[in-house]
Amino acid sequence: MSGQEEFESRRRFLKFAAGTAAAAVLVSGLPRVARADDLPHVSEADSTAKALGYVEDASKTTDAKHKPGDNCANCQFYTGAAAGYGPCQLFPGKAVAAKGWCISHTAKQA
């Protein structure tokens, strides 16, 4: 191998190594996306839950604003699955019951 070829080979290796290191730093620095399974469930005793009249089972609410069929699963603030628990924009970092309900319920737009 000539001196010029060796120089070019070394240069390619260093560029590759620098690119790989930069990519590793970027990927490891990104925030981890929380899954609904990882989130703590909202308790009805939580201060925000009390303020919003949150209940884990919409059928058990006595609030006059509740309409039959309204629940977290069909609310625009809920981003989880239709069953179980999922994230809600009104309770950041926590999961609500899909069958739950609160006074901020807003039906998803089709």
ROLOGU-908165 format. One record per residue (C-alpha): residue number from 1; residue in one letter; x, y, z. Coordinates in Angstrom, 1 decimal, decimal comma. Example, Ala and Ser with C-alpha at 12.3 -4.5 7.8 and 13.67 -1.06 7.14 Angstrom:
// residues 2
SITE pos code      X      Y      Z
SITE   1    A   12,3   -4,5    7,8
SITE   2    S   13,7   -1,1    7,1
This chain:
// residues 110
SITE pos code      X      Y      Z
SITE   1    M    0,0    0,0    0,0
SITE   2    S    1,4    3,4   -0,9
SITE   3    G    1,6    6,3    1,5
SITE   4    Q   -1,3    8,1   -0,2
SITE   5    E   -3,6    5,0   -0,1
SITE   6    E   -2,8    4,4    3,6
SITE   7    F   -3,6    8,1    4,3
SITE   8    E   -6,9    7,9    2,5
SITE   9    S   -7,8    4,6    4,3
SITE  10    R   -7,0    6,1    7,7
SITE  11    R   -9,0    9,2    6,8
SITE  12    R  -12,1    7,0    5,9
SITE  13    F  -11,7    5,1    9,1
SITE  14    L  -11,6    8,3   11,2
SITE  15    K  -14,6    9,8    9,5
SITE  16    F  -16,5    6,5   10,0
SITE  17    A  -15,5    6,4   13,7
SITE  18    A  -16,4   10,0   14,3
SITE  19    G  -19,8    9,5   12,6
SITE  20    T  -20,5    6,4   14,6
SITE  21    A  -19,6    8,1   17,9
SITE  22    A  -21,7   11,1   17,1
SITE  23    A  -24,7    8,9   16,3
SITE  24    A  -24,3    7,0   19,5
SITE  25    V  -24,2   10,2   21,5
SITE  26    L  -27,4   11,4   19,8
SITE  27    V  -29,3    8,2   20,3
SITE  28    S  -28,3    7,8   23,9
SITE  29    G  -29,2   11,4   24,6
SITE  30    L  -32,8   11,1   23,3
SITE  31    P  -35,4   10,9   26,0
SITE  32    R  -36,9    7,5   26,5
SITE  33    V  -40,5    7,3   25,3
SITE  34    A  -42,6    6,0   28,2
SITE  35    R  -45,0    3,2   27,5
SITE  36    A  -48,4    3,2   29,2
SITE  37    D  -47,4    0,1   31,1
SITE  38    D  -44,5    2,1   32,7
SITE  39    L  -46,7    4,9   33,8
SITE  40    P  -48,2    5,0   37,3
SITE  41    H  -52,0    4,9   37,4
SITE  42    V  -54,0    8,0   38,4
SITE  43    S  -55,7    7,6   41,8
SITE  44    E  -59,1    9,1   42,3
SITE  45    A  -57,5   10,6   45,5
SITE  46    D  -55,0   12,5   43,4
SITE  47    S  -55,6   16,3   43,7
SITE  48    T  -55,8   16,8   39,9
SITE  49    A  -58,2   13,8   39,7
SITE  50    K  -60,4   15,3   42,4
SITE  51    A  -60,5   18,7   40,7
SITE  52    L  -61,5   17,1   37,4
SITE  53    G  -64,0   14,6   39,0
SITE  54    Y  -62,0   11,7   37,6
SITE  55    V  -63,4    8,2   38,2
SITE  56    E  -61,9    4,9   37,1
SITE  57    D  -65,2    3,6   36,0
SITE  58    A  -67,4    6,1   34,1
SITE  59    S  -70,6    4,0   34,9
SITE  60    K  -70,1    4,9   38,6
SITE  61    T  -70,0    8,7   38,2
SITE  62    T  -72,8   10,8   39,6
SITE  63    D  -71,8   13,9   37,8
SITE  64    A  -74,6   15,5   35,8
SITE  65    K  -72,1   16,4   33,0
SITE  66    H  -71,5   12,7   32,2
SITE  67    K  -73,3   11,4   29,1
SITE  68    P  -73,9    7,7   28,6
SITE  69    G  -71,1    6,2   26,5
SITE  70    D  -68,5    8,9   27,4
SITE  71    N  -65,3    7,5   28,8
SITE  72    C  -61,6    8,1   28,5
SITE  73    A  -61,2    5,7   25,5
SITE  74    N  -63,3    8,0   23,4
SITE  75    C  -61,8   11,3   24,7
SITE  76    Q  -59,5   13,4   22,5
SITE  77    F  -57,0   13,8   25,5
SITE  78    Y  -56,6   10,0   25,8
SITE  79    T  -53,9    8,4   23,7
SITE  80    G  -53,9    4,8   25,0
SITE  81    A  -55,6    1,6   23,9
SITE  82    A  -59,3    1,1   24,1
SITE  83    A  -58,9   -1,2   27,1
SITE  84    G  -56,7   -1,1   30,1
SITE  85    Y  -54,8    2,1   31,0
SITE  86    G  -53,2    4,7   28,8
SITE  87    P  -51,7    8,2   28,8
SITE  88    C  -53,9   11,3   29,1
SITE  89    Q  -52,8   14,8   28,3
SITE  90    L  -54,6   16,1   31,4
SITE  91    F  -52,5   13,8   33,7
SITE  92    P  -48,9   14,1   32,3
SITE  93    G  -46,7   11,2   33,3
SITE  94    K  -49,7    9,1   34,5
SITE  95    A  -52,1    6,6   33,0
SITE  96    V  -55,9    6,7   33,3
SITE  97    A  -58,4    3,9   32,9
SITE  98    A  -59,8    3,6   29,4
SITE  99    K  -63,2    3,1   31,0
SITE 100    G  -62,7    6,1   33,3
SITE 101    W  -64,2    9,6   32,9
SITE 102    C  -63,6   13,2   34,0
SITE 103    I  -65,4   16,5   33,5
SITE 104    S  -62,9   17,6   30,8
SITE 105    H  -64,1   14,7   28,6
SITE 106    T  -64,2   15,9   25,0
SITE 107    A  -65,2   13,5   22,3
SITE 108    K  -62,7   12,6   19,6
SITE 109    Q  -63,3   14,1   16,3
SITE 110    A  -63,7   11,6   13,5
